[in-house]
Each structure stands twice: as structure tokens, then as C-alpha cells.
Amino acid sequence: MSLRIYGLLDCNNFFASCEKLFRPDLADKPVVVLSNNDGVVVARSPEAKQLGIAMGEAYFKIKRLAESGKIAVFSSNFSFYGDISNRIMQMLYRWVPLVEIYSIDEAFLEFTNLGLDSETITPLQQEIIVTIKKWTGIPVSLGLGPTMTLAKVANDIAKKGNGICNLMDKEYRNEILSRIEIGQVWGVGRRLAPKMVKLGIRTARDLAAIDPLWMRRELGILQEQLVRELNGEHCIDLNNAPSSRKSIQVSRSFHDTVDDFQTLAEAVATFAAQACEQARSDGTVASGIYVHLNTSRYKESYLSEGKAQGFDRATAHSPTVIRTALELLKDLFRQGTPYKKATVILLNLKDNAVTKSQGILFDMDNKTPEEHEQEERLMESVDYINRTMGKGKLFFCSQGMKQYWRGASEHRSPGYTTHWNELPVVKAK
């Protein structure tokens, strides 16, 4: 059997790096990117990190630095970031046949069956990061390991070094694992770290030395798999990794409070449509929906209310979900209340293929199989158009045209690669 080699490619300081692409004047300048509503810092360039600007720092705390010109500030420009991300992800297929996109700036790669070994892969590793930087302008790091977990560890090391790290060698791997605190291990996090410390597990190397069956009895099968993966035993394949998603949540805090029903309804309808789009992309359907509203926590008479309702048939049909969400909103809405945030959650997700194979014997929606098929084809058409023609080209009337509830983006950069009228201008002398 061929040696298994996994890689994790990560775009360094991705949002901030994107903002520097068409701004050569910002090459060595601190850059920060703000969240929805220009609230807090969600991305920082290395120069901004050196200034001590923390992730999640409230914008008002660093506003003076921006006004004085010491840092460059940008509002989130997700259409731009998404386009650059897609270009990078498509490039990866030049080198490997199997790519699993993990997030907008991360992807797992599998180099198995390519005739490579732990030494000959290093030149290819270097070629990948150099080519992506040359073709897109985005710096990336690439970590390698015999499992996905070790590839993640290697990537963390690569980001702090020259952009590459190879943990295929067991002796070198153990040396690296002994330096990594248990809370920094992918899959452990803040919740499990204290429990592991109480068990005497303080480093990744300590965890790798644990009997996996004992770990399963103490903390469960996922932690058993983590132990095995740290020892180079692969437990997850890229093409069959199970999804643990049981719900889909879409929420947003409004820049200004919203106290009228129509504006709030447009926001809730948009959140419901986005959640349905994600569910269809995952191949899942929802058994119910939960809508939640709350006012500002920093104001008197804080109000937080939610209401859920099940569907007669598990669905990801946007009109059905939006209609139910708006019915719940009518029950929750209080005239004149200054709402600060709305949340929509699709509940108890099920595999759509399994749901269809079970038939509609117990469905209560009184629709024929043909009607359900028509609904599914409609959603496929909507998703196809939005995927090929541009996100949001087709939307539902209940989502509104202006969407005044959307957050402020006072520092948004142009859509350099996504809008014709915002293409960068080059002047020749």
C-alpha cells in the first residue's frame, strides 16, 4: 500500500492579505479587517500583530490608530475574499486529485498514490507555496503528515517558519509534539484541555503516548481517534469524513437597532434562505426551525426570546422555511422594541438521500411525490444560477431589495475581481 501523505494548506492572514493585493502602498503597513457592522477585528496582518492588536479587539479601541494613519482598516469584503479563495482552491488540483476545502482559507490535500515518499515530496511542497504566491499574491503555508491531524500540526509549525513543515519522520514528529501544549492540538480546544491536564496530559506527545482504548473509555471515540492520528494511524479519509453538523445557524447583530416588523422580516427571511442554501450544499434537510430575537445586552430591559416549530416533512425548500420563519417572527415581534440581533437555526438535520429513500409514508404535508420533486428541482435551479452567475442573483421577494438592516461597511475595499465597475485602474505614463 502506498504511503499516506496528507497536507493542510492555509492562506496566511487571509483577509488582510487579500486587502493588500491591489494596494502596493500597504505592503509593509499594518492592516486589520473588521467584522460585520465594523464591530471587531477579525483579521490582522503580521505588522498589525506586532503592534499588539488582538483578534476580536473592538474597533473603537483602535480607531485612533486608524485616524492617525498608523494602521489601515477595512470592512469585510466577503465576495472579494471568496473569489480569491476559489482561485487558490482550483489551483490545488494542478498537484493533487483530492482536495477537501475546510474553510475559506484552508484545504486538506492528499498526496497518496502519487509515487512520492517523505523526502521527495518536499520539493513539490515548496513548488506549491511558491506558485500560489506568484500567481495570486497570497502567501500560504503547507504542512504534511501521515494523518489529517498531523498535517494540521505541521501547518501550525509551517506558519511560524518558512511556510513548509514535514512531519512524516516519526522521530522528528515526536520532538515537535513534545513542544505543543495540549490546548493547541486540533480537536482538543478549551473545553477538553482542562480535563486532559487533570489526567496528566499536558502536551501533544503526552496524548500520543496514551492507550487509545483507555482514552475511548475516558473521553469517547473522537479522542481515541485523535490519539491514533497523532501516532500516524489515519482514522479519517478526505472523501468519506463524516459530518457532525446537526444544525445550521445564521445570525447577525444589526449596526443600528431595528424596531419595525418589515425590516426585521427581511433579515429573518434572508437568514432562512442562507441556511437553506447551506443545507442543500451539504445534502441535508431540516426537521424544524428556531427563530430568536434579542435586544442589546448593554441596555436596560434586555429582551431575549425564541420560538421553534417542526416541519411536516424534513425540508431545505427555501419558500417553505422562510414562510415558517416569518410565522414565528410574527409571534415573537413586539412593536417598538429596539432589536439588536436576529438568529435563525435549522434543527435536527438529516441526510436528504436517506430521507427520500424512506419515502413519505409518515409525512403530514399532503404534498405528492411529484410536488416534492418540483420543489427540489426549483431549488437546484436557483442554486445553479447563483453559483454560476453570482451569489444573490436570484433571491426571494421577502428578503427585500435594499436590506437596510445590513451592517455598516464604511471601510469596504472595492470588488477588484468581482465587479466590472470596481476593477483596478492602471495608468501608463
Beta strands, then each sheet from edge to edge (+ up, - down):
strand 1: 6-11
strand 2: 31-34
strand 3: 41-44
strand 4: 72-75
strand 5: 98-103
strand 6: 106-110
strand 7: 140-145
strand 8: 164-166
strand 9: 248-258
strand 10: 284-295
strand 11: 304-315
strand 12: 339-351
sheet 1: 5+ 6- 1+ 7- 8-
sheet 2: 3+ 2- 4-
sheet 3: 9+ 12- 10+ 11-
end
